[in-house]
């Protein structure tokens, strides 16, 4: 609660029920900035997150903070599989509602010979989103079933009358397989600059030219980040693969990107295969000048 709005009220309780039948009691208390500082320190070693807005404009924007530590559940999506796992006793309470939401969008996945169609001993419900059937027009592309279909069911189940409550979280790095891009500036050079300045956490792509990445990779490395190929080998301008991120998430990001690159959806959609760079007649790797000549030659012939 904002100190300016505290008045004579030390705390108050707001009760509501979500669409999925979850009874919620929200407690408002005077805000102590030291609590926010404490959570910021705790999330370095524990699950959690801190979101803040420093923009203030009368009638449009206001300053706010949202922080949490030790969340009750975890939702993970990879490819066409999506699962929800209870992380503690509070998560066990929500698991039936969250699991039912996933099951409305997909088929239960068997674990140890048994389908995870409800609250299991492992506290896990996992579903497989079915492949689209038949052909659809381009304007209906977004209506095809994906893991986002399951997420929309979860959002609907947790929605209620209280505007301060609802589904909170972030996208895992492999979700861009389902979309064109979580955020795309239109140029790899700008995306790499965004990683260097901290606007983006990571960037990955394949099939880029040296002039797309040479300057950006230098900025990322000078800022303390890492730039490699999918196998975590040092990246050189002109290589077919690039992953750029800050060091703490780089190993895990490369692992996920390798899984994406191995899927038929990734290789078929881009016409890309994980193979070494092209060789010239002498068996040596082609240099930048050779690649430029080939590119311009193709344009003249086209």
C-alpha positions in Angstrom: 0.0 0.0 0.0 1.3 3.5 -0.9 2.1 5.5 2.3 0.1 8.4 0.8 -3.0 6.2 0.7 -2.6 4.6 4.1 -4.7 7.1 6.1 -5.8 5.6 9.4 -5.9 2.0 8.0 -3.0 -0.2 9.2 -4.2 -3.1 6.9 -7.3 -4.4 5.1 -8.3 -7.7 3.6 -9.9 -8.2 0.1 -11.6 -11.5 -0.6 -12.4 -12.8 -4.1 -13.0 -16.1 -6.0 -11.3 -16.8 -9.4 -13.1 -18.3 -12.4 -11.4 -21.7 -11.5 -12.9 -21.6 -8.0 -9.8 -20.5 -6.0 -10.7 -18.5 -2.9 -8.2 -15.7 -2.4 -7.7 -13.3 0.5 -5.4 -10.4 -0.3 -4.0 -8.4 2.5 -3.0 -4.7 2.1 -0.5 -3.3 4.6 1.7 -0.2 4.7 4.6 -0.5 2.3 8.1 -0.8 3.8 10.9 -0.3 1.2 13.2 -2.5 3.2 11.0 -5.5 2.4 11.5 -4.9 -1.4 15.3 -4.6 -0.8 15.2 -7.9 1.1 13.3 -9.7 -1.7 15.7 -8.3 -4.3 18.6 -9.9 -2.4 16.8 -13.2 -1.9 16.0 -13.8 -5.6 19.7 -14.0 -6.3 19.7 -17.5 -4.8 16.0 -18.5 -4.7 13.1 -18.7 -7.1 11.3 -15.4 -7.4 11.2 -12.1 -9.3 11.0 -8.3 -8.9 9.1 -6.1 -11.4 9.0 -2.3 -11.1 7.8 0.7 -13.0 9.6 4.0 -12.4 7.4 6.0 -14.9 4.9 8.4 -13.5 2.5 10.6 -15.6 -0.7 12.0 -14.2 -3.8 10.1 -15.5 -1.7 7.5 -17.4 1.3 6.0 -15.6 2.1 5.5 -11.9 5.0 4.0 -10.1 4.6 0.5 -8.8 6.5 -2.5 -7.6 5.7 -6.2 -7.6 8.0 -8.8 -5.9 7.7 -12.4 -4.8 9.9 -15.2 -3.6 9.3 -18.9 -3.3 6.4 -19.1 -5.8 3.9 -21.9 -5.3 4.0 -23.5 -8.8 6.1 -23.7 -11.9 4.8 -23.9 -15.5 7.3 -25.1 -18.1 6.7 -25.4 -21.9 9.0 -27.1 -24.4 8.0 -27.9 -27.9 4.3 -29.0 -27.7 4.6 -30.2 -24.1 3.6 -28.1 -21.1 3.5 -29.0 -17.5 2.7 -27.5 -14.1 4.5 -28.6 -10.9 3.7 -27.8 -7.3 6.7 -26.3 -5.6 5.4 -26.3 -2.1 2.2 -26.9 0.0 0.5 -23.8 -1.5 1.2 -25.2 -4.9 -0.5 -28.5 -4.0 -3.7 -26.5 -3.3 -3.6 -24.9 -6.7 -2.5 -27.9 -8.7 -6.0 -29.4 -9.4 -7.1 -26.0 -10.8 -3.9 -25.4 -12.9 -3.8 -29.1 -14.0 -7.5 -29.0 -15.1 -6.7 -25.9 -17.2 -3.9 -27.6 -19.0 -6.0 -30.7 -19.7 -8.6 -28.5 -21.4 -6.0 -27.7 -24.0 -4.1 -31.0 -24.4 -3.8 -34.7 -23.7 -2.2 -36.1 -20.5 1.3 -37.4 -20.8 2.2 -40.7 -19.2 4.7 -40.6 -16.4 6.1 -44.0 -15.2 3.2 -45.8 -17.1 0.5 -43.6 -15.6 -1.1 -40.5 -17.2 -0.7 -37.3 -15.2 -4.3 -36.5 -15.4 -4.6 -34.9 -11.9 -2.7 -34.3 -8.7 -0.1 -37.0 -8.7 2.4 -38.0 -6.0 5.1 -36.0 -7.8 2.9 -32.9 -7.8 3.1 -32.7 -11.6 0.6 -32.5 -14.4 1.9 -32.6 -18.0 0.0 -32.5 -21.3 0.8 -32.7 -25.0 -0.8 -30.1 -27.2 -2.1 -31.9 -30.3 -0.8 -31.1 -33.8 -3.1 -28.9 -35.9 -5.4 -30.8 -38.2 -5.9 -29.8 -41.8 -5.0 -26.5 -43.4 -5.9 -23.0 -42.3 -5.7 -19.6 -43.9 -2.8 -17.4 -43.0 -5.1 -15.0 -41.1 -6.1 -17.9 -38.8 -2.5 -18.9 -38.0 -2.7 -17.6 -34.5 -5.7 -19.9 -33.8 -3.8 -23.1 -34.2 -3.3 -25.1 -31.0 0.0 -24.3 -29.3 1.3 -24.2 -25.7 -0.2 -20.7 -25.6 -3.6 -22.3 -25.9 -2.9 -24.0 -22.5 -1.5 -20.8 -21.0 -4.7 -19.0 -22.0 -6.7 -21.6 -20.2 -4.6 -21.0 -17.0 -5.0 -17.3 -17.3 -8.8 -17.7 -17.6 -8.9 -20.0 -14.6 -7.0 -17.6 -12.4 -8.9 -14.5 -13.5 -11.3 -12.8 -11.1 -12.8 -9.5 -10.0 -9.6 -8.4 -8.1 -7.6 -6.3 -10.6 -4.4 -6.8 -8.6 -4.4 -10.6 -8.9 -3.8 -13.0 -11.8 -1.3 -15.1 -13.5 2.3 -13.7 -13.3 5.4 -15.1 -14.8 7.8 -15.0 -17.8 8.4 -16.9 -21.1 11.0 -19.6 -21.2 13.6 -19.1 -23.9 12.3 -21.9 -26.1 8.8 -20.4 -26.5 9.9 -18.3 -29.5 9.6 -21.5 -31.5 5.9 -20.9 -31.4 6.1 -17.3 -32.6 8.1 -15.0 -34.9 9.9 -13.4 -32.0 9.3 -12.3 -28.4 10.7 -8.9 -29.4 12.4 -8.1 -32.7 13.9 -4.8 -33.7 14.3 -5.7 -37.4 18.1 -6.1 -37.3 20.4 -8.5 -35.6 22.8 -5.6 -34.9 20.2 -3.8 -32.9 19.2 -7.0 -31.0 22.8 -7.6 -30.0 23.1 -3.9 -28.8 20.0 -4.6 -26.7 21.7 -7.5 -25.0 24.8 -5.5 -24.4 22.9 -2.7 -22.7 20.7 -5.0 -20.7 17.4 -4.4 -22.5 17.3 -8.0 -23.7 18.5 -11.0 -21.6 19.5 -13.0 -24.7 19.5 -13.3 -28.5 19.9 -16.3 -30.8 19.7 -16.8 -34.5 21.1 -18.7 -37.4 22.1 -17.9 -41.0 23.4 -14.4 -40.3 26.1 -12.6 -42.3 29.3 -11.1 -40.8 28.0 -7.5 -41.2 24.9 -8.5 -39.1 26.9 -9.5 -36.0 30.5 -8.2 -36.1 29.9 -4.9 -34.3 27.1 -6.2 -32.0 29.1 -9.2 -30.7 32.0 -6.8 -29.7 29.6 -4.7 -27.7 28.2 -7.8 -25.9 31.6 -9.1 -25.0 32.9 -5.7 -23.9 29.8 -5.5 -21.6 30.7 -8.8 -20.0 28.4 -11.1 -21.9 29.1 -14.3 -23.9 28.8 -14.9 -27.6 29.1 -18.5 -28.9 27.5 -20.9 -31.4 24.9 -23.4 -30.3 27.6 -25.8 -29.1 29.1 -23.1 -26.9 32.2 -22.7 -29.0 33.5 -19.2 -29.6 31.5 -17.4 -32.3 33.2 -15.9 -35.4 31.4 -13.4 -37.7 30.0 -15.5 -40.5 29.3 -18.6 -38.5 25.9 -20.1 -39.1 24.8 -20.0 -35.4 25.0 -17.3 -32.8 23.8 -17.2 -29.1 24.5 -14.0 -27.1 23.5 -13.6 -23.4 24.9 -12.7 -20.0 27.0 -15.4 -18.5 24.6 -16.6 -15.8 22.1 -18.0 -18.2 24.3 -18.8 -21.2 24.8 -22.6 -20.6 21.2 -23.3 -20.0 20.1 -21.1 -23.0 22.5 -23.0 -25.4 21.1 -26.3 -24.2 17.5 -25.2 -24.9 18.5 -23.7 -28.3 20.2 -27.0 -29.3 16.9 -28.8 -28.6 15.0 -26.3 -30.7 17.5 -26.6 -33.6 17.1 -30.4 -33.6 13.3 -30.2 -34.0 11.8 -30.7 -37.6 9.7 -27.6 -37.1 12.9 -25.5 -36.8 14.9 -27.0 -39.7 12.0 -27.3 -42.1 10.7 -23.8 -41.5 14.0 -22.0 -42.1 15.7 -24.5 -44.6 18.6 -24.6 -42.1 20.7 -27.6 -41.1 23.4 -27.7 -38.3 26.4 -28.2 -40.6 29.8 -26.5 -40.9 30.3 -23.4 -43.1 30.7 -23.8 -46.8 34.1 -24.9 -48.3 35.7 -23.5 -51.5 37.4 -25.7 -54.0 40.7 -25.8 -52.1 38.9 -27.1 -49.0 39.5 -23.9 -47.0 36.7 -22.0 -45.3 35.4 -19.2 -47.5 36.3 -15.7 -46.3 34.2 -12.6 -46.1 35.2 -11.4 -49.6 34.1 -14.7 -51.2 30.8 -14.6 -49.4 30.3 -11.0 -50.6 31.1 -12.0 -54.1 28.6 -14.9 -54.0 25.9 -12.7 -52.6 26.3 -9.9 -55.1 26.5 -12.5 -57.9 23.2 -14.0 -56.9 21.6 -10.6 -56.9 22.8 -9.8 -60.4 21.5 -13.1 -61.7 18.2 -12.6 -59.9 
